[in-house]
Amino acid sequence: MKNIVLVGFMGTGKTFVGKEVAQRLKYEHIDIDELIEKSEDMKIADIFKRFGEAYFREREKEVVANLKDRENLVISAGGGIMLFQ
């Protein structure tokens, strides 16, 4: 199996479940929002307020592009990723 991607609304437990699944499978867990928050040094809500949704979606695309060739990942992603990828 290459990767597992968990997609859903905010607060539905994607990160929690993703970490549990990754641990059981001995995969690495990646949370797309956490990566973006670290790279931008601000919370997702602040990114939306300051730069807008289009900017955030571009950051998501960059993260996904950087992960596309990696394997054995459990990736947590927000529901909006399905609309813009």
Secondary structure as the mmCIF struct_conf table of DSSP 4:
data_model
#
loop_
_struct_conf.conf_type_id
_struct_conf.id
_struct_conf.beg_label_comp_id
_struct_conf.beg_label_asym_id
_struct_conf.beg_label_seq_id
_struct_conf.end_label_comp_id
_struct_conf.end_label_asym_id
_struct_conf.end_label_seq_id
STRN STRN1 ASN A 3 GLY A 8
TURN_TY1_P TURN_TY1_P1 MET A 10 GLY A 11
BEND BEND1 THR A 12 GLY A 13
HELX_RH_AL_P HELX_RH_AL_P1 LYS A 14 LEU A 25
TURN_TY1_P TURN_TY1_P2 LYS A 26 LYS A 26
HELX_LH_PP_P HELX_LH_PP_P1 TYR A 27 TYR A 27
STRN STRN2 GLU A 28 ASP A 31
HELX_RH_AL_P HELX_RH_AL_P2 ILE A 32 GLU A 40
TURN_TY1_P TURN_TY1_P3 ASP A 41 ASP A 41
BEND BEND2 MET A 42 MET A 42
HELX_RH_AL_P HELX_RH_AL_P3 ILE A 44 PHE A 51
HELX_RH_AL_P HELX_RH_AL_P4 GLU A 53 LEU A 67
TURN_TY1_P TURN_TY1_P4 LYS A 68 ASP A 69
BEND BEND3 ASN A 72 ASN A 72
STRN STRN3 LEU A 73 GLY A 78
TURN_TY1_P TURN_TY1_P5 GLY A 79 GLY A 80
HELX_RH_AL_P HELX_RH_AL_P5 ILE A 81 PHE A 84
#
